[in-house]
Amino acid sequence: MEKFICKTKTFFVSIWKSWYLVGRENPRRVVHAVKVGLALTLVSFLYIFEPLFEGFGQNAMWAVMTVVVVLEFTAGATLCKGLNRGFGTLCAGSLAFIIEVVADKPGQIFRAFFVGSSVFIIGFIATYLRFFSKIKRNYDYGVVVFLLTFNLISVSSIREDDVVPLARDRLFTIGIGCGICLFMSLVFFPNWSGEDLHNYTVSKLEGLATSIEACISLYFDDQEKDGNIVDVEATNKEMISKGYRAVLDSKSSDENLALFASWEPQHSRHRKYPWQQYVKLGTVLRHFGYTAVSLYGCLESEIQTTPSIKGLFRGPCIEVANEVSKVLLDLASSLRAHRRCSHDVLSDNLHQALHNLNSAIRSQPRLFLNSESNHATAKHATSNINNCNEVRDQPVLRPSLSKIAMLSLEFSEALPFAAFAALLVEMAARLELVIEEVEELGRQASFKEFDKDLVSIEVRQNSTKESVKNRDLNSHQVTPAVD
């Protein structure tokens, strides 16, 4: 019994900690949960209050279903689904009413044939429309609601004497549900998809910068700040993974947030932003992130350059990485402040750092060539392996591993570093593409011009306050257009 009580207590404590951490990580989750609960309570009054129930009857359940389906985390998602649902229901009810009027007079047989033919034709047209990219992206949920509502009303008209009250009550209850959802989403602590997309883009730039710095620190074993090597490596690897994964996994979030942001009204003093430009910038950042992943892959490579050779190029590599990281942080700062980036954001320091790295590599040409000593080393290794195979019944290395070992000895010891340096140069080259997209975004969004006097003030203000929205912008995945 004591063990059972102890396990039960531990179970409930773990549940409470999980609930607390989820809410603490992003307090907007708690607010959204409150909004959903309050909206469901309001629509349930259609069932609780007798006069309202007598007016709508069982159709009041459609208001509850509408709140559950339509009320999303952001205002843009709620607007998209709410307007699609309302417009689809209105069109379906109107079309079903017209078909009911036409099929009501000739007779029962013609009525059944006409309704069945209408269901087929409308179903074919509505389904075919969903294959158009623009319809699929913006109005897919509305087409599905239209198709569902039309079929329910049309097929019900075969057994019902008067289908008009059914369509009217269903339209009213869905309208009530959509109205409550829009009120909760737009008035009661709104979460804007546009702001989330903007802040999410800023966080991706900062994450890439942090990932590059941690990758360089780990590659050259920078242990000056902390003597605990294991903790430093674990922390750096976590920072690297968190930085580039947020970028590589952002395609769906960028597209959904941009789509829902296009449905939102203008809610700030800034002009309506070109949301698709954020998607283009996200694509360029993902291509940049692939280089960061490859850079991290050099750390996990089976063949590593010796520390002595790394030390020859440590300074120039760290200089290039720091300059790339600095540019990314400058771009993130300008985006956060809704400000155009500086014209000299790609300063001469980066070009000088690349020149220093190139000079350092050119000063050690023998390290990157297949020298005679390497051939001698390979032959010596081959003879040792053959001798061991003759002495022992079981070889020391499997044939495939021995060939790999022989082949790796034929290459220069600095070859793995050459790949690492080439990725640094590639990263610097792709950085120009990122800058171009950020500048284009600032131009289309009419960001304020760069002012050196205001930059220092904005940096201090941003460093003293931490926005909760930037902590976990991808924590609440927006649902697709169709549930």
BELHU-V974162 format. One record per pair of residues at least 6 apart in sequence whose ideal C-beta (glycine too) atoms are under 8 Angstrom apart, sorted by the first residue. I is the first residue (numbers start at 0). GAP is how many residues later the second one is. D is the distance in Angstrom with one decimal. If there is no record, write none. Layout:
i->{I:I}
gap->{GAP:GAP}
d->{D:D}
This chain:
i->{21:22:22:24:24:24:25:25:25:25:25:26:27:27:27:27:27:27:28:28:30:31:31:31:34:34:34:34:34:35:35:35:37:37:38:38:38:38:38:39:39:39:41:42:42:42:42:42:42:42:42:43:44:45:45:45:45:45:45:45:45:46:46:46:46:51:52:54:55:55:55:55:56:58:58:58:58:58:59:60:61:61:61:61:62:62:62:62:62:63:64:65:65:65:65:65:65:65:66:66:66:68:68:68:69:69:69:69:69:69:69:70:70:70:70:71:71:71:71:71:71:72:72:72:73:73:73:73:73:73:73:73:74:74:74:74:74:74:74:75:75:75:75:75:75:75:75:75:75:76:76:76:76:76:77:77:77:77:77:78:78:78:78:78:78:79:79:79:79:79:79:80:80:81:81:81:82:82:82:83:83:83:83:83:84:84:84:84:84:85:85:85:86:87:87:87:87:87:87:87:88:88:88:88:88:88:89:90:91:91:91:91:91:91:91:92:92:92:92:92:92:94:94:95:95:95:95:95:95:95:96:96:96:98:98:98:98:98:99:99:99:99:101:102:102:102:102:102:102:103:105:110:111:114:114:114:114:117:118:118:118:118:121:121:122:122:125:125:125:125:126:128:128:129:129:129:129:134:135:136:136:137:139:139:140:140:140:143:148:152:152:152:152:155:155:156:159:184:189:191:191:191:192:192:192:192:192:192:193:193:193:193:193:193:194:195:195:195:196:196:196:196:196:196:197:197:197:198:198:198:198:198:199:199:199:199:199:199:200:200:200:200:200:200:201:201:201:201:202:202:202:202:203:203:203:203:203:204:204:204:204:204:204:205:205:205:206:206:206:206:206:207:207:207:207:207:207:207:207:208:208:208:208:208:208:208:209:209:209:210:210:210:210:210:210:210:211:211:211:211:211:211:211:211:212:212:212:213:213:213:213:213:213:214:214:214:214:214:214:214:215:215:215:215:215:216:216:217:217:217:217:217:217:218:218:218:218:218:219:219:219:219:220:220:222:222:224:225:239:239:240:242:243:243:243:243:245:246:246:246:246:246:246:247:247:247:247:248:249:249:249:249:250:250:250:252:252:252:252:253:253:253:254:255:255:256:256:256:257:257:257:257:258:259:260:260:261:265:269:269:269:270:270:272:272:273:273:273:276:276:276:276:276:277:279:279:280:280:280:280:283:283:283:283:284:286:286:287:287:287:287:287:290:290:290:290:291:293:294:294:294:294:297:297:297:297:300:302:302:302:303:304:304:304:304:304:304:305:308:308:308:308:309:311:311:311:312:312:312:312:312:314:314:315:315:315:315:315:316:316:316:316:318:318:318:319:319:319:319:319:319:319:320:321:322:322:322:322:322:323:323:323:323:323:326:326:326:326:326:326:327:327:329:329:329:330:330:330:330:330:332:332:332:332:333:333:333:333:333:333:333:333:334:334:334:335:336:336:337:337:337:338:338:338:338:338:338:338:338:338:339:339:339:339:339:339:339:340:340:340:340:340:341:342:344:345:345:345:349:349:353:353:356:356:356:360:360:360:363:366:366:366:367:367:367:367:368:369:369:369:370:373:373:373:373:374:376:377:377:377:380:380:380:381:384:384:384:384:384:384:387:387:388:388:394:396:440}
gap->{7:6:7:446:447:450:442:445:446:449:450:441:45:161:163:440:441:448:446:447:158:41:159:444:36:149:150:153:154:31:35:148:146:150:28:32:141:142:145:24:27:28:138:17:20:21:23:24:133:134:137:20:7:6:7:10:14:17:18:127:130:6:13:14:17:8:7:114:7:113:116:117:112:107:110:111:113:114:113:112:108:111:112:115:110:111:113:114:117:113:112:19:107:108:110:111:112:115:110:113:114:12:16:414:8:11:12:15:107:108:111:7:110:113:114:6:9:113:188:406:407:118:403:405:111:117:118:119:122:183:186:404:110:111:115:116:117:118:189:116:117:118:181:183:184:185:186:187:188:116:179:183:401:402:103:104:106:107:108:103:106:107:181:184:185:58:61:179:180:183:401:60:400:96:99:100:59:95:180:55:57:58:61:397:56:57:60:89:93:88:89:92:55:53:54:55:56:57:58:61:56:57:60:81:82:85:81:55:53:54:55:56:57:58:61:56:60:74:75:77:78:27:55:53:54:57:58:61:67:71:66:67:70:15:16:19:55:58:54:57:63:64:12:7:8:11:12:15:54:7:8:47:46:39:40:42:43:36:31:32:35:36:25:28:24:28:17:20:21:24:20:6:14:6:10:13:14:8:345:122:344:121:341:342:340:341:342:338:21:10:13:14:17:7:10:6:6:6:77:69:72:75:64:65:67:68:71:285:63:67:70:73:79:81:274:61:273:277:57:60:61:64:78:81:75:80:137:137:268:270:271:274:50:53:54:57:273:274:53:77:80:81:84:134:130:133:134:268:43:129:267:270:42:43:46:78:81:80:123:124:126:127:130:122:123:126:35:36:37:39:40:35:36:39:77:80:81:84:120:34:115:116:117:119:120:123:29:33:115:28:29:31:32:33:81:85:31:80:83:109:112:113:116:215:108:109:112:21:22:23:25:26:29:21:25:77:80:81:84:106:6:101:102:105:106:15:19:14:15:18:19:22:81:79:80:91:98:201:90:94:97:98:8:86:6:9:7:6:52:56:55:49:45:48:49:52:228:35:38:39:41:42:45:38:41:42:45:225:32:35:36:224:31:32:35:220:221:224:225:24:25:28:24:222:224:18:21:221:17:18:20:21:16:218:12:14:13:6:68:175:176:174:175:171:172:167:170:171:160:163:164:167:168:163:157:160:153:156:157:160:146:149:150:153:149:143:146:139:142:143:145:146:132:135:136:139:135:129:125:128:129:132:118:121:122:125:115:105:112:113:112:108:109:110:111:112:115:107:58:104:105:108:107:48:52:55:44:47:48:104:108:41:45:37:40:41:43:44:40:103:104:107:34:37:38:30:33:34:37:104:105:108:103:31:24:26:27:30:105:26:100:103:104:107:18:19:20:23:104:108:103:106:11:12:15:10:14:103:104:107:122:125:126:129:6:7:8:11:104:108:113:116:103:106:107:126:121:125:107:109:110:103:108:109:110:111:112:115:116:119:99:102:103:107:108:109:110:94:97:98:101:109:108:107:90:85:86:89:78:81:71:74:64:67:68:7:57:60:50:45:46:47:44:46:47:50:43:40:41:42:41:35:36:37:38:35:32:28:31:32:24:25:28:24:10:11:12:17:20:21:7:8:6:7:7:8:6}
d->{6.3:5.9:4.7:6.5:5.4:6.7:6.5:6.2:4.6:5.1:7.5:6.0:7.8:7.9:5.8:7.0:7.4:7.8:7.1:6.7:5.1:5.4:7.1:7.4:7.0:4.6:7.4:5.8:7.3:7.5:5.6:7.9:6.8:7.9:4.9:5.7:5.1:6.3:5.0:6.8:5.7:7.4:5.4:7.8:4.4:5.2:7.7:5.3:6.8:5.7:6.0:6.7:6.5:4.8:6.6:5.8:3.7:5.6:8.0:6.9:7.2:5.7:5.4:7.8:8.0:7.1:6.4:8.0:8.0:5.3:7.0:5.7:7.0:7.4:4.1:5.4:7.9:5.2:5.7:7.8:5.6:4.3:5.4:7.0:4.2:6.9:5.0:4.0:7.9:7.2:7.4:6.5:7.5:5.2:7.9:2.9:5.9:7.0:5.0:6.3:5.8:6.9:7.3:5.8:6.1:4.8:4.7:5.9:6.8:6.1:4.6:5.9:4.4:6.3:6.6:4.7:6.4:7.3:7.9:6.6:6.7:6.0:4.3:6.7:7.7:4.7:6.4:4.2:6.4:7.7:5.9:6.7:4.7:5.4:4.7:6.4:5.7:6.9:5.7:6.9:3.5:7.0:7.7:7.7:3.0:5.1:7.4:4.9:4.4:6.4:7.8:4.5:5.2:7.3:5.5:6.5:8.0:3.9:7.8:6.9:7.3:7.7:7.5:4.4:6.4:7.7:7.5:7.1:5.5:4.6:7.2:5.6:7.4:4.4:5.4:5.6:7.6:7.8:7.4:6.1:4.5:3.3:6.6:7.7:6.9:6.8:5.0:6.5:6.2:6.5:6.2:4.9:5.6:7.6:4.0:6.7:7.5:3.6:3.7:6.7:6.0:7.4:5.1:7.0:5.7:5.0:6.4:5.4:7.4:4.6:7.6:7.8:3.7:3.9:6.8:6.6:6.4:4.1:7.7:7.0:5.2:7.2:6.0:7.7:5.5:4.0:5.0:7.1:6.9:6.1:7.5:6.5:6.1:7.2:6.7:5.1:6.2:7.9:7.7:5.2:5.3:7.6:6.9:6.9:4.5:4.3:5.8:7.9:7.9:6.9:8.0:7.3:6.4:5.6:7.3:6.7:6.2:6.4:7.8:6.0:5.8:7.0:7.4:5.9:6.4:7.2:5.4:6.3:4.6:8.0:7.3:5.1:6.0:5.8:5.8:5.6:7.9:6.6:7.9:6.4:7.7:7.1:4.5:5.5:4.5:5.1:7.8:5.3:7.1:6.0:6.4:5.3:7.5:6.2:6.3:4.1:6.5:7.9:7.6:7.4:6.0:6.2:4.9:8.0:4.0:4.3:6.2:7.6:7.7:3.8:5.8:8.0:6.2:6.7:6.7:5.7:6.7:5.3:6.9:3.9:6.0:5.7:6.6:5.3:7.3:7.2:7.1:7.7:6.9:5.2:5.0:5.7:7.2:6.8:7.5:6.9:4.1:6.8:8.0:5.7:6.2:6.7:7.8:6.3:4.9:5.0:4.9:7.0:7.0:7.9:5.3:6.3:5.8:5.0:6.3:7.3:5.6:7.2:5.1:7.4:5.5:3.8:7.0:7.3:6.5:4.8:6.6:3.8:7.4:5.0:6.6:5.7:6.9:6.1:6.9:6.6:6.4:6.2:5.5:7.8:7.9:4.2:7.8:4.0:5.0:7.3:5.5:5.1:7.7:6.4:4.8:7.5:2.8:5.2:5.4:7.7:7.8:6.2:7.4:5.4:6.0:5.0:7.6:7.4:6.6:7.2:5.1:7.9:4.2:7.7:4.2:4.9:7.4:7.5:5.3:7.0:5.3:5.5:6.8:7.6:7.7:6.5:5.6:4.1:7.8:7.9:5.8:7.9:6.2:4.3:6.9:7.3:5.8:7.0:5.7:7.4:7.8:6.8:6.0:5.0:7.1:6.7:7.7:7.3:6.2:6.4:7.8:5.1:7.7:5.3:7.9:7.2:4.8:4.6:5.4:7.1:7.2:8.0:5.3:5.8:7.6:3.8:7.8:6.0:5.3:7.6:7.1:7.7:5.6:7.6:7.0:7.4:7.0:7.7:6.8:8.0:5.4:7.3:7.4:6.5:5.1:4.1:6.0:4.5:7.9:7.8:7.9:6.9:4.0:6.0:5.8:5.0:7.9:6.5:7.4:4.6:5.5:5.4:6.2:7.1:7.5:6.6:5.0:7.8:4.8:7.0:4.1:6.1:7.4:6.3:4.7:5.5:7.5:6.9:5.9:8.0:7.6:4.4:6.5:5.9:7.9:5.2:5.5:4.9:6.5:6.4:7.5:7.1:4.9:7.2:7.5:5.8:5.8:5.5:4.7:6.1:7.2:5.3:6.9:4.8:7.3:7.1:6.7:6.1:4.5:6.9:5.9:5.6:7.9:5.4:6.0:6.2:5.9:7.9:4.8:4.2:7.8:5.9:6.3:6.1:5.2:6.1:6.5:6.9:6.2:7.9:7.0:5.2:7.0:6.7:6.9:7.7:7.9:6.6:4.5:3.9:7.9:4.8:6.4:7.6:6.8:6.2:4.1:6.4:7.5:7.2:4.4:6.1:5.6:5.2:7.8:6.4:6.6:7.9:7.6:5.3:4.1:5.0:7.9:6.9:7.8:5.8:5.9:5.8:5.9:6.3:8.0:6.9:5.9:7.2:7.6:7.5:6.6:6.9:5.3:5.8:6.8:6.8:6.8:5.0:7.7:7.2:6.4:7.2:6.6:4.2:7.5:7.9:7.3:7.3:7.7:7.4:6.7:7.6:8.0:6.2:4.7:7.5:7.5:5.2:6.6:7.5:5.5:5.3:7.7:6.2:7.7:7.8:7.9:7.4:7.3:4.3:7.7:4.9:6.8:5.4:5.0:7.1:5.8:6.2:6.6:6.6:4.9:7.1:6.2:7.2:6.7:5.9:6.3:7.8:6.6:6.0:6.5:7.2:7.5:7.3:7.8:6.5:7.4:6.1:7.1:3.9:5.5:5.3:7.0:5.8:6.3:6.7:6.9:6.2:7.4:6.7:6.2:7.4:6.6:7.1:5.4:5.9:4.3:4.9:6.7:6.2:5.4:5.7:7.7:7.0:6.4:5.3:7.7:7.6:6.8:4.8:4.6:7.4:7.4:6.5:7.9}
